[in-house]
Amino acid sequence: MNLKYIYHSGFLLEFERAYMLFDYYKGDIPSLDKKKKLYVFVSHSHPDHFNEDIFDIFRDHKDVEYILSNDVVPKKQEDADRSYSLEPNKEYYFNELGVETYLSTDQGLAFMVSYNGKTIYHAGDLNWWTWVGFETEEEFDSLTRNFKNEIDKMGARLIDIAMVPLDPRQGDRFDWGMKYFIEKTRPRHLVPMHCWNKFEVIDKFRSRHKDLLGDIDLVDTNKIPAEGISLD
């Protein structure tokens, strides 16, 4: 697998016979082999995760399918015909691709994708969103419960690549969601996203949770070269 970082929560993952593009909304998309299958995932309709142009960008791609949260509705029928609308907490199968969905704690979905013997997780906006001074105790309890309920459904499963929010806007709570995620699952490669270009939070997480990380490969997202990184 070759992983390229595009911007914010946008990634391109390449396999021998297929690509997966996650949550593209801006940035340079690498040149693609148009003979390969392309799966375009959109976790929700927030403008930092979705750009309507994705349908036009790949208009001439030979074999493309759009895997969309059900809050994302294509405007053109020809785009709808190439799209699947997914609901939370369900399992879907698209030939050789399997997708499990989880309910976001903000909007839309998180994706757990099975393909070619690999498991890939993209969280979308599923995170432990908590903001000191901006929520009531009841809101905190509800957000916390909803987040943990979704992560707990994953069990202690082995995940080859996990793309997970690490948001510096949360202040001292920036690491709560990622920490809980790796306490409950077993990612081999952990890729922070949604960092708002403040990638120093990655080293901050690494130093704060060195023992918890153990042999997990915490990827420096901003240091992924243009040619991508190979993750087996």
Backbone torsions as a table, in degrees:
resi	resn	phi	psi	omega
1	MET	NA	137.3	175.7
2	ASN	-118.4	125.4	-176.9
3	LEU	-110.4	128.4	174.4
4	LYS	-118.1	137.5	176.6
5	TYR	-95.0	132.7	-179.4
6	ILE	-103.5	-62.4	178.5
7	TYR	-174.6	140.8	172.8
8	HIS	58.9	-97.7	176.8
9	SER	-116.7	18.8	-176.8
10	GLY	-97.3	128.3	-178.7
11	PHE	-139.8	152.2	171.4
12	LEU	-119.6	123.2	178.7
13	LEU	-113.6	126.2	-176.3
14	GLU	-113.0	132.1	171.7
15	PHE	-112.3	178.7	-178.5
16	GLU	-60.3	-38.8	-174.6
17	ARG	-118.6	3.7	-175.1
18	ALA	-156.4	160.0	171.7
19	TYR	-118.2	152.5	167.9
20	MET	-128.0	123.5	176.6
21	LEU	-110.0	125.5	-176.8
22	PHE	-113.5	129.6	167.2
23	ASP	46.6	49.0	176.6
24	TYR	-76.8	133.0	168.9
25	TYR	-137.1	-22.0	174.6
26	LYS	-160.4	166.5	-179.7
27	GLY	108.1	173.4	-177.5
28	ASP	-87.9	121.0	176.3
29	ILE	-86.0	125.9	179.6
30	PRO	-59.1	157.2	176.4
31	SER	-63.3	134.8	-176.0
32	LEU	-114.1	147.8	171.2
33	ASP	-78.0	110.2	-173.5
34	LYS	-71.2	-5.2	175.8
35	LYS	-84.4	-15.9	180.0
36	LYS	-85.0	150.4	173.2
37	LYS	-64.0	140.8	177.3
38	LEU	-126.8	122.9	172.9
39	TYR	-106.5	124.9	179.0
40	VAL	-109.6	115.9	-178.8
41	PHE	-101.2	135.4	173.9
42	VAL	-130.1	115.7	-174.1
43	SER	-77.4	-27.2	177.5
44	HIS	-174.0	177.0	-168.6
45	SER	-93.1	3.0	177.5
46	HIS	-57.1	142.3	-173.9
47	PRO	-66.4	-12.1	174.7
48	ASP	-94.8	11.3	176.3
49	HIS	-133.1	-11.0	-174.2
50	PHE	-144.7	135.7	175.0
51	ASN	-131.4	122.4	-178.5
52	GLU	-56.3	-21.7	-178.3
53	ASP	-66.9	-13.8	-178.4
54	ILE	-58.9	-26.8	179.5
55	PHE	-73.6	-37.1	178.9
56	ASP	-76.9	-36.4	-178.0
57	ILE	-56.1	-38.5	-175.5
58	PHE	-108.1	25.9	-178.4
59	ARG	-58.6	-36.0	-176.6
60	ASP	-99.7	10.3	176.1
61	HIS	-74.3	133.5	-171.6
62	LYS	-60.0	-44.3	-172.5
63	ASP	-138.8	94.7	-178.0
64	VAL	-130.3	139.3	174.2
65	GLU	-132.3	142.3	-178.0
66	TYR	-106.6	125.4	-179.3
67	ILE	-110.9	104.8	-165.1
68	LEU	-118.0	142.0	164.6
69	SER	-61.4	148.0	-174.2
70	ASN	-70.9	-1.1	172.6
71	ASP	-89.9	-2.3	177.5
72	VAL	-103.9	116.1	-175.1
73	VAL	-120.3	113.4	177.1
74	PRO	-60.0	143.4	-178.0
75	LYS	-83.0	-27.8	-177.6
76	LYS	-104.3	142.5	-178.5
77	GLN	-63.5	-36.7	-179.4
78	GLU	-64.1	-29.4	176.5
79	ASP	-78.2	-38.2	176.3
80	ALA	-61.9	-34.2	-179.1
81	ASP	-67.6	-20.4	179.5
82	ARG	-102.5	11.6	-171.5
83	SER	-120.6	153.0	171.2
84	TYR	-119.1	134.6	179.5
85	SER	-102.7	116.5	-172.7
86	LEU	-106.4	144.5	176.7
87	GLU	-106.3	159.9	-178.3
88	PRO	-72.2	152.5	173.8
89	ASN	59.2	46.2	176.2
90	LYS	-137.3	165.2	176.3
91	GLU	-115.6	137.4	-179.3
92	TYR	-131.0	151.3	177.7
93	TYR	-133.5	125.8	179.4
94	PHE	-122.5	84.6	-174.2
95	ASN	57.0	-113.0	-175.5
96	GLU	-85.9	0.3	-177.7
97	LEU	-106.4	128.7	173.8
98	GLY	-112.2	140.0	-179.2
99	VAL	-134.8	123.9	169.7
100	GLU	-105.5	138.9	-178.5
101	THR	-114.4	149.6	177.0
102	TYR	-129.0	150.4	-177.5
103	LEU	-79.3	124.3	178.3
104	SER	-67.4	152.0	173.2
105	THR	-85.9	2.7	175.1
106	ASP	-121.9	-78.2	177.6
107	GLN	-149.6	145.3	174.1
108	GLY	79.9	-138.7	-167.1
109	LEU	-132.3	163.4	158.9
110	ALA	-113.2	150.1	-176.6
111	PHE	-115.3	133.7	167.1
112	MET	-115.7	111.3	-170.2
113	VAL	-108.6	133.2	174.7
114	SER	-113.8	126.0	-178.4
115	TYR	-157.4	131.1	173.2
116	ASN	54.0	37.7	178.4
117	GLY	79.2	6.0	-179.7
118	LYS	-115.0	153.4	177.1
119	THR	-120.4	125.8	-176.3
120	ILE	-124.6	131.7	179.7
121	TYR	-117.2	130.2	171.1
122	HIS	-125.0	119.7	-170.1
123	ALA	-78.2	-16.3	-171.0
124	GLY	57.5	-126.3	176.0
125	ASP	-108.1	24.3	172.5
126	LEU	-77.5	107.3	-175.9
127	ASN	-155.4	164.4	174.7
128	TRP	-83.2	79.4	-178.1
129	TRP	-78.0	110.3	178.0
130	THR	-143.1	136.2	-171.1
131	TRP	-130.8	112.9	-178.7
132	VAL	-59.9	125.7	176.9
133	GLY	84.2	-1.3	-176.5
134	PHE	-124.3	18.0	-180.0
135	GLU	-149.9	148.9	175.3
136	THR	-79.4	168.0	177.5
137	GLU	-61.5	-37.5	179.5
138	GLU	-66.2	-40.8	178.3
139	GLU	-64.7	-41.7	178.0
140	PHE	-60.6	-46.0	-178.8
141	ASP	-62.6	-40.2	-179.5
142	SER	-67.5	-46.2	179.7
143	LEU	-62.2	-42.2	-179.5
144	THR	-64.9	-46.2	-179.5
145	ARG	-62.3	-45.0	-177.7
146	ASN	-64.6	-41.7	179.3
147	PHE	-63.9	-50.7	-177.0
148	LYS	-63.9	-36.3	178.5
149	ASN	-59.5	-41.7	-178.8
150	GLU	-70.7	-44.7	-179.9
151	ILE	-64.8	-39.1	-178.8
152	ASP	-62.9	-26.9	178.5
153	LYS	-65.0	-23.5	-177.1
154	MET	-73.7	-24.0	-178.4
155	GLY	65.9	-172.8	-177.8
156	ALA	-87.2	52.8	-175.3
157	ARG	-83.5	151.5	177.2
158	LEU	-82.1	124.6	-180.0
159	ILE	-119.4	127.1	-176.7
160	ASP	-73.3	-46.4	177.2
161	ILE	-133.8	126.6	177.5
162	ALA	-123.2	120.1	177.5
163	MET	-102.9	114.0	-165.5
164	VAL	-134.0	138.9	179.4
165	PRO	-62.6	141.3	171.5
166	LEU	-140.4	89.9	-165.3
167	ASP	-103.7	112.9	-177.1
168	PRO	-67.1	-16.3	-179.9
169	ARG	-66.3	-16.4	-179.1
170	GLN	-82.3	4.1	177.8
171	GLY	63.4	-133.8	-175.8
172	ASP	-69.3	-10.7	178.4
173	ARG	-96.3	11.9	-176.1
174	PHE	-56.7	-28.1	-172.0
175	ASP	-100.5	-2.2	-173.3
176	TRP	-59.0	-47.0	-176.0
177	GLY	-65.5	-48.0	-179.4
178	MET	-65.3	-39.7	178.8
179	LYS	-60.3	-47.4	-179.3
180	TYR	-64.5	-38.7	-179.9
181	PHE	-59.1	-47.3	-176.9
182	ILE	-79.3	-15.3	171.8
183	GLU	-71.8	-28.7	-173.2
184	LYS	-103.4	-19.8	-179.0
185	THR	-122.6	-177.6	-179.3
186	ARG	-130.1	75.3	177.4
187	PRO	-77.6	140.9	174.9
188	ARG	-84.5	-45.2	178.1
189	HIS	-121.6	124.1	-176.9
190	LEU	-112.6	118.9	-172.6
191	VAL	-116.5	106.2	178.5
192	PRO	-66.9	145.5	177.2
193	MET	-145.2	178.1	178.3
194	HIS	60.9	34.6	-175.6
195	CYS	-90.3	-4.7	179.1
196	TRP	55.0	38.4	177.6
197	ASN	63.5	14.3	175.5
198	LYS	-106.3	71.6	-169.8
199	PHE	-76.0	-2.2	174.9
200	GLU	-63.1	-18.5	178.1
201	VAL	-64.9	-22.2	179.6
202	ILE	-67.8	-49.0	176.8
203	ASP	-64.2	-34.9	178.2
204	LYS	-63.2	-42.7	177.0
205	PHE	-65.5	-42.8	-178.5
206	ARG	-60.1	-44.8	-178.4
207	SER	-72.5	-32.7	-178.3
208	ARG	-76.2	-28.5	-172.5
209	HIS	-128.6	38.8	-178.2
210	LYS	-56.9	-46.5	-177.6
211	ASP	-68.0	-39.6	179.8
212	LEU	-65.5	-39.0	179.7
213	LEU	-63.8	-40.0	179.8
214	GLY	53.5	-120.8	-178.0
215	ASP	-95.1	11.3	174.1
216	ILE	-67.5	132.9	177.1
217	ASP	-83.8	102.2	176.6
218	LEU	-86.2	110.9	-173.1
219	VAL	-81.9	135.6	171.2
220	ASP	-81.4	94.3	-171.1
221	THR	-54.7	-43.9	-177.2
222	ASN	-70.3	-12.3	-179.6
223	LYS	-101.1	4.2	175.4
224	ILE	-66.0	121.9	-177.2
225	PRO	-69.6	165.0	-178.1
226	ALA	-58.2	-32.6	179.6
227	GLU	-79.7	-2.3	178.5
228	GLY	84.8	178.1	177.1
229	ILE	-125.6	144.4	179.2
230	SER	-87.5	124.3	179.1
231	LEU	-126.0	112.0	-177.6
232	ASP	-100.3	NA	NA
